[in-house]
Amino acid sequence: MYMKMSGRQMVIFLTVIAPLLFLLAALVITPSIWLIMLALIWLGVGLTMLYIPKAED
């Protein structure tokens, strides 16, 4: 099965879904606190970038 992702779907995956999956995996593998903080910062920056409106001509 082949699933094609649009650009917007890829951005949402990289900025929201990927860090959430990492945090979910952190429940199992118990990484250091720095990796968990990095994932939370990654999520925060990604959500901020998605929230900032884009200038339209």
mmCIF entry with sequence, helices, sheets and N, C-alpha, C, O atoms, coordinates in Angstrom:
data_MODEL
# 
_entry.id   MODEL 
# 
_entity.id                         1 
_entity.type                       polymer 
_entity.pdbx_number_of_molecules   1 
# 
_entity_poly.entity_id                      1 
_entity_poly.type                           'polypeptide(L)' 
_entity_poly.nstd_linkage                   no 
_entity_poly.nstd_monomer                   no 
_entity_poly.pdbx_seq_one_letter_code       MYMKMSGRQMVIFLTVIAPLLFLLAALVITPSIWLIMLALIWLGVGLTMLYIPKAED 
_entity_poly.pdbx_seq_one_letter_code_can   MYMKMSGRQMVIFLTVIAPLLFLLAALVITPSIWLIMLALIWLGVGLTMLYIPKAED 
_entity_poly.pdbx_strand_id                 A 
# 
loop_
_entity_poly_seq.entity_id 
_entity_poly_seq.num 
_entity_poly_seq.mon_id 
_entity_poly_seq.hetero 
1 1  MET n 
1 2  TYR n 
1 3  MET n 
1 4  LYS n 
1 5  MET n 
1 6  SER n 
1 7  GLY n 
1 8  ARG n 
1 9  GLN n 
1 10 MET n 
1 11 VAL n 
1 12 ILE n 
1 13 PHE n 
1 14 LEU n 
1 15 THR n 
1 16 VAL n 
1 17 ILE n 
1 18 ALA n 
1 19 PRO n 
1 20 LEU n 
1 21 LEU n 
1 22 PHE n 
1 23 LEU n 
1 24 LEU n 
1 25 ALA n 
1 26 ALA n 
1 27 LEU n 
1 28 VAL n 
1 29 ILE n 
1 30 THR n 
1 31 PRO n 
1 32 SER n 
1 33 ILE n 
1 34 TRP n 
1 35 LEU n 
1 36 ILE n 
1 37 MET n 
1 38 LEU n 
1 39 ALA n 
1 40 LEU n 
1 41 ILE n 
1 42 TRP n 
1 43 LEU n 
1 44 GLY n 
1 45 VAL n 
1 46 GLY n 
1 47 LEU n 
1 48 THR n 
1 49 MET n 
1 50 LEU n 
1 51 TYR n 
1 52 ILE n 
1 53 PRO n 
1 54 LYS n 
1 55 ALA n 
1 56 GLU n 
1 57 ASP n 
# 
_struct_asym.id          A 
_struct_asym.entity_id   1 
# 
loop_
_struct_conf.conf_type_id 
_struct_conf.id 
_struct_conf.pdbx_PDB_helix_id 
_struct_conf.beg_label_comp_id 
_struct_conf.beg_label_asym_id 
_struct_conf.beg_label_seq_id 
_struct_conf.pdbx_beg_PDB_ins_code 
_struct_conf.end_label_comp_id 
_struct_conf.end_label_asym_id 
_struct_conf.end_label_seq_id 
_struct_conf.pdbx_end_PDB_ins_code 
_struct_conf.beg_auth_comp_id 
_struct_conf.beg_auth_asym_id 
_struct_conf.beg_auth_seq_id 
_struct_conf.end_auth_comp_id 
_struct_conf.end_auth_asym_id 
_struct_conf.end_auth_seq_id 
_struct_conf.pdbx_PDB_helix_class 
_struct_conf.details 
_struct_conf.pdbx_PDB_helix_length 
HELX_P HELX_P1 AA1 GLY A 7  ? ILE A 12 ? GLY A 7  ILE A 12 1 ? 6  
HELX_P HELX_P2 AA2 PHE A 13 ? ILE A 17 ? PHE A 13 ILE A 17 3 ? 5  
HELX_P HELX_P3 AA3 ALA A 18 ? ILE A 29 ? ALA A 18 ILE A 29 1 ? 12 
HELX_P HELX_P4 AA4 ILE A 33 ? TYR A 51 ? ILE A 33 TYR A 51 1 ? 19 
# 
_struct_conf_type.id          HELX_P 
_struct_conf_type.criteria    ? 
_struct_conf_type.reference   ? 
# 
loop_
_atom_site.group_PDB 
_atom_site.id 
_atom_site.type_symbol 
_atom_site.label_atom_id 
_atom_site.label_alt_id 
_atom_site.label_comp_id 
_atom_site.label_asym_id 
_atom_site.label_entity_id 
_atom_site.label_seq_id 
_atom_site.pdbx_PDB_ins_code 
_atom_site.Cartn_x 
_atom_site.Cartn_y 
_atom_site.Cartn_z 
_atom_site.occupancy 
_atom_site.B_iso_or_equiv 
_atom_site.pdbx_formal_charge 
_atom_site.auth_seq_id 
_atom_site.auth_comp_id 
_atom_site.auth_asym_id 
_atom_site.auth_atom_id 
_atom_site.pdbx_PDB_model_num 
ATOM 1   N N  . MET A 1 1  ? 0.855  -1.175 0.000  1.00 0.00 ? 1  MET A N  1 
ATOM 2   C CA . MET A 1 1  ? 0.000  0.000  0.000  1.00 0.00 ? 1  MET A CA 1 
ATOM 3   C C  . MET A 1 1  ? 0.901  1.239  0.000  1.00 0.00 ? 1  MET A C  1 
ATOM 4   O O  . MET A 1 1  ? 1.802  1.356  0.831  1.00 0.00 ? 1  MET A O  1 
ATOM 5   N N  . TYR A 1 2  ? 0.657  2.152  -0.927 1.00 0.00 ? 2  TYR A N  1 
ATOM 6   C CA . TYR A 1 2  ? 1.453  3.369  -1.068 1.00 0.00 ? 2  TYR A CA 1 
ATOM 7   C C  . TYR A 1 2  ? 0.602  4.555  -0.691 1.00 0.00 ? 2  TYR A C  1 
ATOM 8   O O  . TYR A 1 2  ? -0.502 4.732  -1.207 1.00 0.00 ? 2  TYR A O  1 
ATOM 9   N N  . MET A 1 3  ? 1.128  5.382  0.229  1.00 0.00 ? 3  MET A N  1 
ATOM 10  C CA . MET A 1 3  ? 0.375  6.547  0.666  1.00 0.00 ? 3  MET A CA 1 
ATOM 11  C C  . MET A 1 3  ? 1.192  7.794  0.374  1.00 0.00 ? 3  MET A C  1 
ATOM 12  O O  . MET A 1 3  ? 2.310  7.934  0.870  1.00 0.00 ? 3  MET A O  1 
ATOM 13  N N  . LYS A 1 4  ? 0.652  8.690  -0.417 1.00 0.00 ? 4  LYS A N  1 
ATOM 14  C CA . LYS A 1 4  ? 1.360  9.909  -0.760 1.00 0.00 ? 4  LYS A CA 1 
ATOM 15  C C  . LYS A 1 4  ? 0.942  11.009 0.210  1.00 0.00 ? 4  LYS A C  1 
ATOM 16  O O  . LYS A 1 4  ? -0.242 11.197 0.488  1.00 0.00 ? 4  LYS A O  1 
ATOM 17  N N  . MET A 1 5  ? 1.951  11.741 0.724  1.00 0.00 ? 5  MET A N  1 
ATOM 18  C CA . MET A 1 5  ? 1.683  12.825 1.665  1.00 0.00 ? 5  MET A CA 1 
ATOM 19  C C  . MET A 1 5  ? 1.890  14.155 0.957  1.00 0.00 ? 5  MET A C  1 
ATOM 20  O O  . MET A 1 5  ? 2.842  14.336 0.198  1.00 0.00 ? 5  MET A O  1 
ATOM 21  N N  . SER A 1 6  ? 0.990  15.067 1.218  1.00 0.00 ? 6  SER A N  1 
ATOM 22  C CA . SER A 1 6  ? 1.160  16.414 0.680  1.00 0.00 ? 6  SER A CA 1 
ATOM 23  C C  . SER A 1 6  ? 2.183  17.164 1.531  1.00 0.00 ? 6  SER A C  1 
ATOM 24  O O  . SER A 1 6  ? 2.606  16.678 2.579  1.00 0.00 ? 6  SER A O  1 
ATOM 25  N N  . GLY A 1 7  ? 2.571  18.340 1.074  1.00 0.00 ? 7  GLY A N  1 
ATOM 26  C CA . GLY A 1 7  ? 3.545  19.132 1.818  1.00 0.00 ? 7  GLY A CA 1 
ATOM 27  C C  . GLY A 1 7  ? 3.041  19.522 3.188  1.00 0.00 ? 7  GLY A C  1 
ATOM 28  O O  . GLY A 1 7  ? 3.789  19.473 4.165  1.00 0.00 ? 7  GLY A O  1 
ATOM 29  N N  . ARG A 1 8  ? 1.778  19.911 3.273  1.00 0.00 ? 8  ARG A N  1 
ATOM 30  C CA . ARG A 1 8  ? 1.208  20.322 4.566  1.00 0.00 ? 8  ARG A CA 1 
ATOM 31  C C  . ARG A 1 8  ? 1.147  19.138 5.532  1.00 0.00 ? 8  ARG A C  1 
ATOM 32  O O  . ARG A 1 8  ? 1.420  19.292 6.723  1.00 0.00 ? 8  ARG A O  1 
ATOM 33  N N  . GLN A 1 9  ? 0.792  17.966 5.025  1.00 0.00 ? 9  GLN A N  1 
ATOM 34  C CA . GLN A 1 9  ? 0.750  16.784 5.885  1.00 0.00 ? 9  GLN A CA 1 
ATOM 35  C C  . GLN A 1 9  ? 2.138  16.421 6.393  1.00 0.00 ? 9  GLN A C  1 
ATOM 36  O O  . GLN A 1 9  ? 2.286  15.980 7.533  1.00 0.00 ? 9  GLN A O  1 
ATOM 37  N N  . MET A 1 10 ? 3.158  16.602 5.553  1.00 0.00 ? 10 MET A N  1 
ATOM 38  C CA . MET A 1 10 ? 4.523  16.295 5.970  1.00 0.00 ? 10 MET A CA 1 
ATOM 39  C C  . MET A 1 10 ? 4.986  17.265 7.049  1.00 0.00 ? 10 MET A C  1 
ATOM 40  O O  . MET A 1 10 ? 5.640  16.860 8.010  1.00 0.00 ? 10 MET A O  1 
ATOM 41  N N  . VAL A 1 11 ? 4.650  18.543 6.894  1.00 0.00 ? 11 VAL A N  1 
ATOM 42  C CA . VAL A 1 11 ? 5.023  19.542 7.899  1.00 0.00 ? 11 VAL A CA 1 
ATOM 43  C C  . VAL A 1 11 ? 4.349  19.229 9.227  1.00 0.00 ? 11 VAL A C  1 
ATOM 44  O O  . VAL A 1 11 ? 4.992  19.296 10.275 1.00 0.00 ? 11 VAL A O  1 
ATOM 45  N N  . ILE A 1 12 ? 3.076  18.889 9.199  1.00 0.00 ? 12 ILE A N  1 
ATOM 46  C CA . ILE A 1 12 ? 2.368  18.546 10.437 1.00 0.00 ? 12 ILE A CA 1 
ATOM 47  C C  . ILE A 1 12 ? 2.961  17.292 11.064 1.00 0.00 ? 12 ILE A C  1 
ATOM 48  O O  . ILE A 1 12 ? 3.083  17.205 12.286 1.00 0.00 ? 12 ILE A O  1 
ATOM 49  N N  . PHE A 1 13 ? 3.331  16.320 10.233 1.00 0.00 ? 13 PHE A N  1 
ATOM 50  C CA . PHE A 1 13 ? 3.951  15.111 10.774 1.00 0.00 ? 13 PHE A CA 1 
ATOM 51  C C  . PHE A 1 13 ? 5.271  15.429 11.461 1.00 0.00 ? 13 PHE A C  1 
ATOM 52  O O  . PHE A 1 13 ? 5.530  14.949 12.565 1.00 0.00 ? 13 PHE A O  1 
ATOM 53  N N  . LEU A 1 14 ? 6.122  16.252 10.803 1.00 0.00 ? 14 LEU A N  1 
ATOM 54  C CA . LEU A 1 14 ? 7.440  16.545 11.362 1.00 0.00 ? 14 LEU A CA 1 
ATOM 55  C C  . LEU A 1 14 ? 7.381  17.447 12.584 1.00 0.00 ? 14 LEU A C  1 
ATOM 56  O O  . LEU A 1 14 ? 8.241  17.355 13.460 1.00 0.00 ? 14 LEU A O  1 
ATOM 57  N N  . THR A 1 15 ? 6.376  18.321 12.658 1.00 0.00 ? 15 THR A N  1 
ATOM 58  C CA . THR A 1 15 ? 6.346  19.277 13.761 1.00 0.00 ? 15 THR A CA 1 
ATOM 59  C C  . THR A 1 15 ? 5.476  18.836 14.932 1.00 0.00 ? 15 THR A C  1 
ATOM 60  O O  . THR A 1 15 ? 5.676  19.304 16.053 1.00 0.00 ? 15 THR A O  1 
ATOM 61  N N  . VAL A 1 16 ? 4.530  17.959 14.702 1.00 0.00 ? 16 VAL A N  1 
ATOM 62  C CA . VAL A 1 16 ? 3.609  17.567 15.780 1.00 0.00 ? 16 VAL A CA 1 
ATOM 63  C C  . VAL A 1 16 ? 3.659  16.065 16.056 1.00 0.00 ? 16 VAL A C  1 
ATOM 64  O O  . VAL A 1 16 ? 3.896  15.654 17.192 1.00 0.00 ? 16 VAL A O  1 
ATOM 65  N N  . ILE A 1 17 ? 3.443  15.257 15.047 1.00 0.00 ? 17 ILE A N  1 
ATOM 66  C CA . ILE A 1 17 ? 3.293  13.815 15.262 1.00 0.00 ? 17 ILE A CA 1 
ATOM 67  C C  . ILE A 1 17 ? 4.619  13.162 15.659 1.00 0.00 ? 17 ILE A C  1 
ATOM 68  O O  . ILE A 1 17 ? 4.648  12.328 16.565 1.00 0.00 ? 17 ILE A O  1 
ATOM 69  N N  . ALA A 1 18 ? 5.718  13.532 14.991 1.00 0.00 ? 18 ALA A N  1 
ATOM 70  C CA . ALA A 1 18 ? 7.008  12.896 15.288 1.00 0.00 ? 18 ALA A CA 1 
ATOM 71  C C  . ALA A 1 18 ? 7.451  13.115 16.745 1.00 0.00 ? 18 ALA A C  1 
ATOM 72  O O  . ALA A 1 18 ? 7.838  12.148 17.401 1.00 0.00 ? 18 ALA A O  1 
ATOM 73  N N  . PRO A 1 19 ? 7.408  14.362 17.279 1.00 0.00 ? 19 PRO A N  1 
ATOM 74  C CA . PRO A 1 19 ? 7.813  14.492 18.684 1.00 0.00 ? 19 PRO A CA 1 
ATOM 75  C C  . PRO A 1 19 ? 6.870  13.779 19.650 1.00 0.00 ? 19 PRO A C  1 
ATOM 76  O O  . PRO A 1 19 ? 7.302  13.278 20.688 1.00 0.00 ? 19 PRO A O  1 
ATOM 77  N N  . LEU A 1 20 ? 5.581  13.734 19.308 1.00 0.00 ? 20 LEU A N  1 
ATOM 78  C CA . LEU A 1 20 ? 4.649  13.003 20.174 1.00 0.00 ? 20 LEU A CA 1 
ATOM 79  C C  . LEU A 1 20 ? 4.946  11.510 20.151 1.00 0.00 ? 20 LEU A C  1 
ATOM 80  O O  . LEU A 1 20 ? 4.849  10.851 21.186 1.00 0.00 ? 20 LEU A O  1 
ATOM 81  N N  . LEU A 1 21 ? 5.304  10.965 18.992 1.00 0.00 ? 21 LEU A N  1 
ATOM 82  C CA . LEU A 1 21 ? 5.690  9.552  18.918 1.00 0.00 ? 21 LEU A CA 1 
ATOM 83  C C  . LEU A 1 21 ? 6.968  9.298  19.707 1.00 0.00 ? 21 LEU A C  1 
ATOM 84  O O  . LEU A 1 21 ? 7.111  8.259  20.351 1.00 0.00 ? 21 LEU A O  1 
ATOM 85  N N  . PHE A 1 22 ? 7.899  10.255 19.654 1.00 0.00 ? 22 PHE A N  1 
ATOM 86  C CA . PHE A 1 22 ? 9.127  10.115 20.434 1.00 0.00 ? 22 PHE A CA 1 
ATOM 87  C C  . PHE A 1 22 ? 8.823  10.116 21.928 1.00 0.00 ? 22 PHE A C  1 
ATOM 88  O O  . PHE A 1 22 ? 9.388  9.321  22.679 1.00 0.00 ? 22 PHE A O  1 
ATOM 89  N N  . LEU A 1 23 ? 7.942  10.994 22.357 1.00 0.00 ? 23 LEU A N  1 
ATOM 90  C CA . LEU A 1 23 ? 7.592  11.030 23.774 1.00 0.00 ? 23 LEU A CA 1 
ATOM 91  C C  . LEU A 1 23 ? 6.861  9.759  24.188 1.00 0.00 ? 23 LEU A C  1 
ATOM 92  O O  . LEU A 1 23 ? 7.022  9.286  25.313 1.00 0.00 ? 23 LEU A O  1 
ATOM 93  N N  . LEU A 1 24 ? 6.057  9.205  23.282 1.00 0.00 ? 24 LEU A N  1 
ATOM 94  C CA . LEU A 1 24 ? 5.399  7.934  23.572 1.00 0.00 ? 24 LEU A CA 1 
ATOM 95  C C  . LEU A 1 24 ? 6.433  6.817  23.701 1.00 0.00 ? 24 LEU A C  1 
ATOM 96  O O  . LEU A 1 24 ? 6.321  5.961  24.579 1.00 0.00 ? 24 LEU A O  1 
ATOM 97  N N  . ALA A 1 25 ? 7.436  6.827  22.827 1.00 0.00 ? 25 ALA A N  1 
ATOM 98  C CA . ALA A 1 25 ? 8.501  5.820  22.912 1.00 0.00 ? 25 ALA A CA 1 
ATOM 99  C C  . ALA A 1 25 ? 9.335  6.025  24.174 1.00 0.00 ? 25 ALA A C  1 
ATOM 100 O O  . ALA A 1 25 ? 9.910  5.071  24.698 1.00 0.00 ? 25 ALA A O  1 
ATOM 101 N N  . ALA A 1 26 ? 9.406  7.261  24.666 1.00 0.00 ? 26 ALA A N  1 
ATOM 102 C CA . ALA A 1 26 ? 10.183 7.543  25.872 1.00 0.00 ? 26 ALA A CA 1 
ATOM 103 C C  . ALA A 1 26 ? 9.593  6.841  27.089 1.00 0.00 ? 26 ALA A C  1 
ATOM 104 O O  . ALA A 1 26 ? 10.294 6.614  28.076 1.00 0.00 ? 26 ALA A O  1 
ATOM 105 N N  . LEU A 1 27 ? 8.321  6.499  27.026 1.00 0.00 ? 27 LEU A N  1 
ATOM 106 C CA . LEU A 1 27 ? 7.719  5.752  28.125 1.00 0.00 ? 27 LEU A CA 1 
ATOM 107 C C  . LEU A 1 27 ? 8.305  4.348  28.226 1.00 0.00 ? 27 LEU A C  1 
ATOM 108 O O  . LEU A 1 27 ? 8.321  3.750  29.302 1.00 0.00 ? 27 LEU A O  1 
ATOM 109 N N  . VAL A 1 28 ? 8.789  3.824  27.093 1.00 0.00 ? 28 VAL A N  1 
ATOM 110 C CA . VAL A 1 28 ? 9.296  2.455  27.057 1.00 0.00 ? 28 VAL A CA 1 
ATOM 111 C C  . VAL A 1 28 ? 10.806 2.407  27.247 1.00 0.00 ? 28 VAL A C  1 
ATOM 112 O O  . VAL A 1 28 ? 11.311 1.562  27.986 1.00 0.00 ? 28 VAL A O  1 
ATOM 113 N N  . ILE A 1 29 ? 11.542 3.318  26.577 1.00 0.00 ? 29 ILE A N  1 
ATOM 114 C CA . ILE A 1 29 ? 12.999 3.192  26.562 1.00 0.00 ? 29 ILE A CA 1 
ATOM 115 C C  . ILE A 1 29 ? 13.700 4.033  27.627 1.00 0.00 ? 29 ILE A C  1 
ATOM 116 O O  . ILE A 1 29 ? 14.912 3.900  27.802 1.00 0.00 ? 29 ILE A O  1 
ATOM 117 N N  . THR A 1 30 ? 12.995 4.874  28.326 1.00 0.00 ? 30 THR A N  1 
ATOM 118 C CA . THR A 1 30 ? 13.524 5.770  29.367 1.00 0.00 ? 30 THR A CA 1 
ATOM 119 C C  . THR A 1 30 ? 14.829 6.464  28.968 1.00 0.00 ? 30 THR A C  1 
ATOM 120 O O  . THR A 1 30 ? 15.897 6.133  29.483 1.00 0.00 ? 30 THR A O  1 
ATOM 121 N N  . PRO A 1 31 ? 14.736 7.430  28.043 1.00 0.00 ? 31 PRO A N  1 
ATOM 122 C CA . PRO A 1 31 ? 15.933 8.192  27.655 1.00 0.00 ? 31 PRO A CA 1 
ATOM 123 C C  . PRO A 1 31 ? 16.291 9.220  28.726 1.00 0.00 ? 31 PRO A C  1 
ATOM 124 O O  . PRO A 1 31 ? 15.615 9.330  29.749 1.00 0.00 ? 31 PRO A O  1 
ATOM 125 N N  . SER A 1 32 ? 17.361 9.968  28.475 1.00 0.00 ? 32 SER A N  1 
ATOM 126 C CA . SER A 1 32 ? 17.755 10.997 29.443 1.00 0.00 ? 32 SER A CA 1 
ATOM 127 C C  . SER A 1 32 ? 16.750 12.153 29.391 1.00 0.00 ? 32 SER A C  1 
ATOM 128 O O  . SER A 1 32 ? 15.988 12.292 28.434 1.00 0.00 ? 32 SER A O  1 
ATOM 129 N N  . ILE A 1 33 ? 16.769 12.961 30.422 1.00 0.00 ? 33 ILE A N  1 
ATOM 130 C CA . ILE A 1 33 ? 15.834 14.084 30.519 1.00 0.00 ? 33 ILE A CA 1 
ATOM 131 C C  . ILE A 1 33 ? 16.088 15.082 29.394 1.00 0.00 ? 33 ILE A C  1 
ATOM 132 O O  . ILE A 1 33 ? 15.164 15.769 28.958 1.00 0.00 ? 33 ILE A O  1 
ATOM 133 N N  . TRP A 1 34 ? 17.335 15.168 28.918 1.00 0.00 ? 34 TRP A N  1 
ATOM 134 C CA . TRP A 1 34 ? 17.658 16.123 27.860 1.00 0.00 ? 34 TRP A CA 1 
ATOM 135 C C  . TRP A 1 34 ? 16.959 15.773 26.560 1.00 0.00 ? 34 TRP A C  1 
ATOM 136 O O  . TRP A 1 34 ? 16.539 16.671 25.830 1.00 0.00 ? 34 TRP A O  1 
ATOM 137 N N  . LEU A 1 35 ? 16.824 14.497 26.253 1.00 0.00 ? 35 LEU A N  1 
ATOM 138 C CA . LEU A 1 35 ? 16.121 14.099 25.032 1.00 0.00 ? 35 LEU A CA 1 
ATOM 139 C C  . LEU A 1 35 ? 14.626 14.390 25.141 1.00 0.00 ? 35 LEU A C  1 
ATOM 140 O O  . LEU A 1 35 ? 13.990 14.770 24.158 1.00 0.00 ? 35 LEU A O  1 
ATOM 141 N N  . ILE A 1 36 ? 14.079 14.211 26.319 1.00 0.00 ? 36 ILE A N  1 
ATOM 142 C CA . ILE A 1 36 ? 12.668 14.520 26.520 1.00 0.00 ? 36 ILE A CA 1 
ATOM 143 C C  . ILE A 1 36 ? 12.445 16.023 26.398 1.00 0.00 ? 36 ILE A C  1 
ATOM 144 O O  . ILE A 1 36 ? 11.469 16.456 25.785 1.00 0.00 ? 36 ILE A O  1 
ATOM 145 N N  . MET A 1 37 ? 13.340 16.823 26.975 1.00 0.00 ? 37 MET A N  1 
ATOM 146 C CA . MET A 1 37 ? 13.221 18.270 26.862 1.00 0.00 ? 37 MET A CA 1 
ATOM 147 C C  . MET A 1 37 ? 13.379 18.724 25.417 1.00 0.00 ? 37 MET A C  1 
ATOM 148 O O  . MET A 1 37 ? 12.681 19.638 24.977 1.00 0.00 ? 37 MET A O  1 
ATOM 149 N N  . LEU A 1 38 ? 14.285 18.097 24.676 1.00 0.00 ? 38 LEU A N  1 
ATOM 150 C CA . LEU A 1 38 ? 14.466 18.427 23.267 1.00 0.00 ? 38 LEU A CA 1 
ATOM 151 C C  . LEU A 1 38 ? 13.189 18.143 22.477 1.00 0.00 ? 38 LEU A C  1 
ATOM 152 O O  . LEU A 1 38 ? 12.803 18.935 21.617 1.00 0.00 ? 38 LEU A O  1 
ATOM 153 N N  . ALA A 1 39 ? 12.534 17.020 22.763 1.00 0.00 ? 39 ALA A N  1 
ATOM 154 C CA . ALA A 1 39 ? 11.284 16.694 22.064 1.00 0.00 ? 39 ALA A CA 1 
ATOM 155 C C  . ALA A 1 39 ? 10.191 17.702 22.409 1.00 0.00 ? 39 ALA A C  1 
ATOM 156 O O  . ALA A 1 39 ? 9.410  18.079 21.535 1.00 0.00 ? 39 ALA A O  1 
ATOM 157 N N  . LEU A 1 40 ? 10.118 18.145 23.656 1.00 0.00 ? 40 LEU A N  1 
ATOM 158 C CA . LEU A 1 40 ? 9.113  19.138 24.032 1.00 0.00 ? 40 LEU A CA 1 
ATOM 159 C C  . LEU A 1 40 ? 9.394  20.492 23.381 1.00 0.00 ? 40 LEU A C  1 
ATOM 160 O O  . LEU A 1 40 ? 8.467  21.181 22.954 1.00 0.00 ? 40 LEU A O  1 
ATOM 161 N N  . ILE A 1 41 ? 10.667 20.872 23.304 1.00 0.00 ? 41 ILE A N  1 
ATOM 162 C CA . ILE A 1 41 ? 11.021 22.125 22.625 1.00 0.00 ? 41 ILE A CA 1 
ATOM 163 C C  . ILE A 1 41 ? 10.710 22.017 21.140 1.00 0.00 ? 41 ILE A C  1 
ATOM 164 O O  . ILE A 1 41 ? 10.194 22.961 20.541 1.00 0.00 ? 41 ILE A O  1 
ATOM 165 N N  . TRP A 1 42 ? 11.025 20.859 20.539 1.00 0.00 ? 42 TRP A N  1 
ATOM 166 C CA . TRP A 1 42 ? 10.732 20.611 19.128 1.00 0.00 ? 42 TRP A CA 1 
ATOM 167 C C  . TRP A 1 42 ? 9.221  20.745 18.877 1.00 0.00 ? 42 TRP A C  1 
ATOM 168 O O  . TRP A 1 42 ? 8.804  21.353 17.891 1.00 0.00 ? 42 TRP A O  1 
ATOM 169 N N  . LEU A 1 43 ? 8.428  20.189 19.752 1.00 0.00 ? 43 LEU A N  1 
ATOM 170 C CA . LEU A 1 43 ? 6.972  20.282 19.623 1.00 0.00 ? 43 LEU A CA 1 
ATOM 171 C C  . LEU A 1 43 ? 6.503  21.729 19.768 1.00 0.00 ? 43 LEU A C  1 
ATOM 172 O O  . LEU A 1 43 ? 5.654  22.187 19.004 1.00 0.00 ? 43 LEU A O  1 
ATOM 173 N N  . GLY A 1 44 ? 7.048  22.437 20.733 1.00 0.00 ? 44 GLY A N  1 
ATOM 174 C CA . GLY A 1 44 ? 6.657  23.833 20.939 1.00 0.00 ? 44 GLY A CA 1 
ATOM 175 C C  . GLY A 1 44 ? 7.021  24.719 19.768 1.00 0.00 ? 44 GLY A C  1 
ATOM 176 O O  . GLY A 1 44 ? 6.210  25.538 19.335 1.00 0.00 ? 44 GLY A O  1 
ATOM 177 N N  . VAL A 1 45 ? 8.229  24.569 19.248 1.00 0.00 ? 45 VAL A N  1 
ATOM 178 C CA . VAL A 1 45 ? 8.647  25.367 18.092 1.00 0.00 ? 45 VAL A CA 1 
ATOM 179 C C  . VAL A 1 45 ? 7.805  25.014 16.867 1.00 0.00 ? 45 VAL A C  1 
ATOM 180 O O  . VAL A 1 45 ? 7.416  25.892 16.097 1.00 0.00 ? 45 VAL A O  1 
ATOM 181 N N  . GLY A 1 46 ? 7.532  23.742 16.697 1.00 0.00 ? 46 GLY A N  1 
ATOM 182 C CA . GLY A 1 46 ? 6.717  23.325 15.551 1.00 0.00 ? 46 GLY A CA 1 
ATOM 183 C C  . GLY A 1 46 ? 5.311  23.885 15.613 1.00 0.00 ? 46 GLY A C  1 
ATOM 184 O O  . GLY A 1 46 ? 4.780  24.355 14.607 1.00 0.00 ? 46 GLY A O  1 
ATOM 185 N N  . LEU A 1 47 ? 4.706  23.836 16.787 1.00 0.00 ? 47 LEU A N  1 
ATOM 186 C CA . LEU A 1 47 ? 3.357  24.393 16.923 1.00 0.00 ? 47 LEU A CA 1 
ATOM 187 C C  . LEU A 1 47 ? 3.365  25.900 16.730 1.00 0.00 ? 47 LEU A C  1 
ATOM 188 O O  . LEU A 1 47 ? 2.421  26.459 16.172 1.00 0.00 ? 47 LEU A O  1 
ATOM 189 N N  . THR A 1 48 ? 4.431  26.568 17.190 1.00 0.00 ? 48 THR A N  1 
ATOM 190 C CA . THR A 1 48 ? 4.546  28.014 16.989 1.00 0.00 ? 48 THR A CA 1 
ATOM 191 C C  . THR A 1 48 ? 4.671  28.339 15.508 1.00 0.00 ? 48 THR A C  1 
ATOM 192 O O  . THR A 1 48 ? 4.053  29.286 15.022 1.00 0.00 ? 48 THR A O  1 
ATOM 193 N N  . MET A 1 49 ? 5.465  27.559 14.794 1.00 0.00 ? 49 MET A N  1 
ATOM 194 C CA . MET A 1 49 ? 5.619  27.798 13.359 1.00 0.00 ? 49 MET A CA 1 
ATOM 195 C C  . MET A 1 49 ? 4.306  27.565 12.613 1.00 0.00 ? 49 MET A C  1 
ATOM 196 O O  . MET A 1 49 ? 4.006  28.268 11.649 1.00 0.00 ? 49 MET A O  1 
ATOM 197 N N  . LEU A 1 50 ? 3.535  26.593 13.050 1.00 0.00 ? 50 LEU A N  1 
ATOM 198 C CA . LEU A 1 50 ? 2.247  26.356 12.401 1.00 0.00 ? 50 LEU A CA 1 
ATOM 199 C C  . LEU A 1 50 ? 1.238  27.435 12.736 1.00 0.00 ? 50 LEU A C  1 
ATOM 200 O O  . LEU A 1 50 ? 0.327  27.698 11.952 1.00 0.00 ? 50 LEU A O  1 
ATOM 201 N N  . TYR A 1 51 ? 1.391  28.067 13.900 1.00 0.00 ? 51 TYR A N  1 
ATOM 202 C CA . TYR A 1 51 ? 0.429  29.087 14.335 1.00 0.00 ? 51 TYR A CA 1 
ATOM 203 C C  . TYR A 1 51 ? 0.675  30.429 13.654 1.00 0.00 ? 51 TYR A C  1 
ATOM 204 O O  . TYR A 1 51 ? -0.275 31.161 13.374 1.00 0.00 ? 51 TYR A O  1 
ATOM 205 N N  . ILE A 1 52 ? 1.934  30.760 13.383 1.00 0.00 ? 52 ILE A N  1 
ATOM 206 C CA . ILE A 1 52 ? 2.260  32.049 12.772 1.00 0.00 ? 52 ILE A CA 1 
ATOM 207 C C  . ILE A 1 52 ? 1.615  32.119 11.394 1.00 0.00 ? 52 ILE A C  1 
ATOM 208 O O  . ILE A 1 52 ? 1.864  31.262 10.547 1.00 0.00 ? 52 ILE A O  1 
ATOM 209 N N  . PRO A 1 53 ? 0.788  33.133 11.164 1.00 0.00 ? 53 PRO A N  1 
ATOM 210 C CA . PRO A 1 53 ? 0.123  33.227 9.855  1.00 0.00 ? 53 PRO A CA 1 
ATOM 211 C C  . PRO A 1 53 ? 1.124  33.540 8.748  1.00 0.00 ? 53 PRO A C  1 
ATOM 212 O O  . PRO A 1 53 ? 2.122  34.232 8.954  1.00 0.00 ? 53 PRO A O  1 
ATOM 213 N N  . LYS A 1 54 ? 0.824  33.011 7.578  1.00 0.00 ? 54 LYS A N  1 
ATOM 214 C CA . LYS A 1 54 ? 1.686  33.253 6.438  1.00 0.00 ? 54 LYS A CA 1 
ATOM 215 C C  . LYS A 1 54 ? 1.216  34.497 5.684  1.00 0.00 ? 54 LYS A C  1 
ATOM 216 O O  . LYS A 1 54 ? 0.015  34.733 5.550  1.00 0.00 ? 54 LYS A O  1 
ATOM 217 N N  . ALA A 1 55 ? 2.157  35.279 5.201  1.00 0.00 ? 55 ALA A N  1 
ATOM 218 C CA . ALA A 1 55 ? 1.815  36.474 4.428  1.00 0.00 ? 55 ALA A CA 1 
ATOM 219 C C  . ALA A 1 55 ? 1.349  36.053 3.037  1.00 0.00 ? 55 ALA A C  1 
ATOM 220 O O  . ALA A 1 55 ? 2.038  35.315 2.332  1.00 0.00 ? 55 ALA A O  1 
ATOM 221 N N  . GLU A 1 56 ? 0.194  36.526 2.666  1.00 0.00 ? 56 GLU A N  1 
ATOM 222 C CA . GLU A 1 56 ? -0.341 36.208 1.345  1.00 0.00 ? 56 GLU A CA 1 
ATOM 223 C C  . GLU A 1 56 ? -0.344 37.475 0.498  1.00 0.00 ? 56 GLU A C  1 
ATOM 224 O O  . GLU A 1 56 ? -0.704 38.553 0.971  1.00 0.00 ? 56 GLU A O  1 
ATOM 225 N N  . ASP A 1 57 ? 0.064  37.328 -0.764 1.00 0.00 ? 57 ASP A N  1 
ATOM 226 C CA . ASP A 1 57 ? 0.113  38.476 -1.661 1.00 0.00 ? 57 ASP A CA 1 
ATOM 227 C C  . ASP A 1 57 ? -1.244 38.792 -2.238 1.00 0.00 ? 57 ASP A C  1 
ATOM 228 O O  . ASP A 1 57 ? -1.379 39.735 -3.017 1.00 0.00 ? 57 ASP A O  1 
# 
